[in-house]
């Protein structure tokens, strides 16, 4: 495991919060995580890299930040060895930006996009609107997915494909630009 890897919970792994401690079950074994271990587990959202998780926790303990980083990396490696986590390499990926000829407004739960050159309009669903806003704020796919997983912990496993599908549709329609 490297600091650039992105950890995510292994399939069929579930965690239950019991008074500040987490009981993690992988279908066969129960693992109790308390204190800092629980904090580390909660940072694993499928969007942050190992290095970002270590940095976030090191910021909480500035007097021993290097030691914390080392311990976080070691603990995540243990979870990987136990089969509770899986990793994938971090992909910087393309950056998404709104073209100058596209205007948008939020109306309740939805966003209305308009191509000012052609007059083409597109209304996004509430979830599509959230993806649109996050794409403009975050610019890259991984932070968008991380934010969505945090906001919607029960989102289906197909979430990344659905997000990429919407972003691709918006790019094809000329309502969003993809750089890189």
C-alpha positions, -999 to +999 in steps of 0.1 A: +000+000+000+014+034-010+003+069+001-012+074-034-035+043-031-072+049-025-086+025+001-122+015+002-142-010+023-141-045+009-174-058-006-198-073+020-181-054+048-203-035+072-197-014+102-220-005+131-213+023+155-218+012+191-213+041+215-183+056+196-167+022+187-172+004+155-180-032+151-168-042+116-181-074+101-168-090+068-192-119+067-170-141+088-151-122+114-161-093+138-135-067+144-139-040+171-124-006+163-122+020+190-106+054+194-082+064+167-088+031+149-125+040+145-115+075+133-092+060+106-120+037+094-144+066+092-120+084+069-120+055+044-146+067+019-132+054-014-122+089-025-093+099-002-059+085-007-040+068+021-018+099+023-048+122+026-062+101+054-029+101+072-026+138+068-061+145+081-055+125+112-020+140+117-036+174+116-056+164+147-024+156+166+001+182+155+026+175+183+032+140+169+021+143+133+049+122+117+043+093+142+005+095+135+011+093+097+033+062+102+007+046+125-021+054+101-003+038+072+005+007+093-031+004+105-045+007+070-020-020+058-033-043+087-069-037+075-059-045+040-041-077+052-073-087+071-093-083+039-114-055+054-101-030+029-092-030-008-072-004-026-069+010-061-043+034-074-052+071-073-061+086-106-057+123-110-080+122-139-095+150-159-106+183-145-142+194-151-151+230-157-181+250-167-177+266-202-182+304-203-212+300-226-231+279-200-253+295-173-270+277-145-293+284-116-306+263-088-343+261-084-353+242-053-338+207-056-329+210-093-305+229-114-313+244-147-284+246-172-286+267-204-263+269-233-263+307-240-250+301-275-277+277-286-305+283-261-305+246-252-317+240-217-313+210-194-329+204-160-311+181-137-327+159-111-318+166-074-290+140-074-278+152-108-278+188-095-257+177-065-232+160-089-231+192-111-224+214-081-197+191-068-181+188-102-178+226-103-166+229-067-142+199-067-132+197-104-121+161-103-140+128-101-125+113-069-134+142-046-169+143-061-174+106-054-159+110-019-184+138-011-213+118-025-204+087-005-202+108+026-235+125+020-253+093+008-237+064+027-264+040+013-256+049-023-255+019-046-221+004-057-230+016-092-225+052-080-192+058-098-206+046-131-237+067-128-217+098-119-193+093-148-223+087-171-239+120-162-206+139-165-200+123-199-235+133-210-229+169-200-195+170-218-211+156-249-239+182-247-212+209-244-225+219-210-193+209-192-156+208-203-132+180-195-095+190-194-068+164-192 
